Amino acid sequence: MISETITSLVTHGATELNIELPPEAVAAFETYYEFLEKRRQNVNLTAIYGEEEVANLHFLDSIALLNITEFKSKRVIDIGSGAGFPGVPLLIAEPTIDLTLLDAAGKRIAFLTELCARLNVTSTYIKARAEEAAHIPGNRELYDIVLSRAVAQLNILCELCIPFVRVGGLFIAMKSVDSAKEIDEANSAVESLGAEFIKHVDYTIPGTKIIHRAVVIQKKTNTKSNFPRRYSKIKKSPL
């Protein structure tokens, strides 16, 4: 049965990560998986499917961030949330998070809204491009933790994401383990945006031999008001 497979993978994976899940979390991950499978063919959500792949590469990869920093009662925004990763699994595993999910696609926001209703969790939704939403006063420099699992280069992600981080807060970018060159190339962007690299943490996803990297950047001063620029300019001339 699907539920038994998800239950086993998530339970054992969380134990391997030394993460204690709330009692209702495993059932929520079962519901999440079933809804994702039901909707993924109608909405462009993820190329990863199947119980083992979703449990390991989506659910466990997401909650592994709980070992990177303290999420309890923190205001968190997931930039480019897509199917909800990593934000929604983190909310399932740590229900005290004040979560905002940002995505530019209306269909994905609709999916996330229905998903969270089915999971009986509360989130805020922003349908907008990150470079536009970051200039809205109610979003800018508001969040304790900003997350992104997007595939864009880190110097581009920094300009899109760091303006959302409050001074003293963190931007955590989920990257591959071979991202050293990408990190080096983002030094100028990080400095220009009023932040600095703190650390990177490599971790093995339970049930796999895959190693991922969490790059942790801390906001030190306010980001200049002209950032982020239009996306076409960011992409053409990264900081």
N, C-alpha and C positions, 0 to 999 in steps of 0.2 A: 504493500500500500504506500501511496505517496506520503501520507502523513507520518507513517512509521519511519520512512527513509529520511525525511526532513528532520524529524525528531531526533533520530540517532545522530545524524551528521552535525546538526547544530549543537546538541547537548555535548557530544564528545569534543567537538571543535572548541566550544567555549571553555570547557575544562582544560583543554590543552593550552589555551590562551590565558588561563588563570582568571577568567571572567565569570562572575556569578550572575546568572540571569535571573530576572524577576520570575515568579511562578507562572505568570501568564504569557511570558515571552515566546515559548516554544510553540504554543497554539497560534500566536500571532504570526510567527514565521511560516507556519503551515498555510494560514489564510493568505499571506502575502504571496507565497509561491503559487498557490492555486489561482489567485486573481491575475498574477503576472502571466501564467500560462494561458489563461482564458483570453487575455487582452493583447498579448504581444503580436499576434498576427494582424490585428486591426490598427495598431498604433506602433510606430517605429520606436521601440523601447530598448531592446537589447538583442545582441547577437548570441548571447549565452543562454542556453536553455537545458532542461533536464535537471532532475533533483540534485545530483551530486555537483554539477557545475554551478548551479545557482547557489546552493548552500555554501559551497567553498568560496567561489570566486566573487560572489556578491555579498551574501550575508556575513560570512566570517571575515572576509577581507575588510568589510565596513566596520564591524564591531572591534576589530583589532586596534582601531584608533583609540579605544578606551585605555589602552596601555601607553599611549603617547603623552597624554595630558589629562587633567581633571575636567570632566564634562558636567559634573553634577551641578544643576541649577544654572548652567551657563546659557547665554543667548548665542545661538548658533545659526549660521546661514550656510546652506548648501548651494553653491553656484553651478548652474548647469545641471540640475538635479536629475533630469531624464526620468528614469524609472524609480528614482528615489534613493539612489546609492551615492554616498554613504549615509545620508541624513536619516532616512526612515529606519533602517536597521539600528542605528545608534539610538534613536528615540525609543524603539522597542526595548533595547537593552538598558537604557538609562532614561526612564520616563520623566525625570525632572528637567530635562533639556527644554528650553524655549526655542523651538525650531521654526525656521523660515526656509521654504523651498523656492528657489528661483529658477525659472526656465522660460525661454523665449517662445516656445511652442504651446499654443492653446490646448492642443490635444493631450500633450503630456501633463499640463497643469490639471486638466479635467481628470486624467487618470490618477494623478496624485491625490486630488481632492476626494475622489471616490474610494481610493485605496485607504486613506487615513480614516475615512468614515467607517469602512468595513473593519478596520483594525481598532476602532474606538480610541484613536489617539488624536491629539490636537496639534495642528500646525498652521502657520501662516503661509500664504501663497503669493508669489509675485510673478506675473506674466510680463516679462520684459527682457530686453538684452541687458547684460551686466553693465556694459559701458554707459548705458542710459540710466539704469536704476541707481547707479552709484552717485549720480548727481542730484538725486532727490534727497532733500534734507532729512526726511524720516528714515532713510536707509544708510546714509553716509556716516562712517566712523561710529557705528552703533553696536557692533557685535563683538562679543568676547572671543569667538572662534569662527573663522571663515574656512570652509572646506571646498575643495574641488578635486574631482577625479577625472577632469577633462583631459583630452589627449593633446591639447595645445602645448607648445613649448613654454617652459617655465617663465621666461622673460615676458611673454605675452600674458600668461595667467596672472603674474604678479600685478601688472597694470590693471587688469580687470577686477582682481579680488582684494588687493590691499586697501583700496579706498573704503571698503566696507568695514575694515577692522578698527576698533577703538584703539586709542593710544594705550599701549600695554597689553593689548590683545594679540592673538595669534592667527596667522594664516597657515593652514596645513594643506600641502599639495601632495596627492597620492601619485607616486611615480614608480617607474621600474628601477630595478637595482643597478642598471647600467646608465644612470642619469648624471654621473659626475660632470661630464662636459656641459650638459644642460644647466646644471647648478652653477658652474663657473661662469657661463655666459649670462646668467641672470644677476650677477653681482651689481652691475650698473643700475639695472631696473630697481632692485631692492633698495639700494641707497637713495636713488632719486625719489622713491615713493615714501621715504621716511621710515624705513624698516631695516632690519638686519637678520642675517641667518643665525639661528640659535643652534640647530643640530639637525641631523637626519638619523632616522631610526629604521633599520632593516628588520623585517620580520618574515617568517615562513608561514604561509597560509596553511592552516591545519588540513590534513588529508591530501596535501600536495607537496611537491618539491619546489614550488614557485616562491620566490622571494620578492617581496615588494618593499618599497621605500616610502616613508613619510618624511617629507621635507618641512621643517618647522621654521617659520619666519615670524619675528616679533615686531610689532609696530612701536617705534620709538618716538616719533613726532607726527604731527598732523600732515597728511598728504596735501600737496599743493592743489589748489582748486581746479587747475587745468587738466588734472588727471582724474579718470582715464580719458584719453582722446577718442575720436571716432575709431571704430574697429579697423576700417580700411587703412588708417594712418598707423595704428598700432602694429598691424600686420606688415605694412610696408617698411616701417622704420621702428623696430622694437627698441626700447630704451637700452 
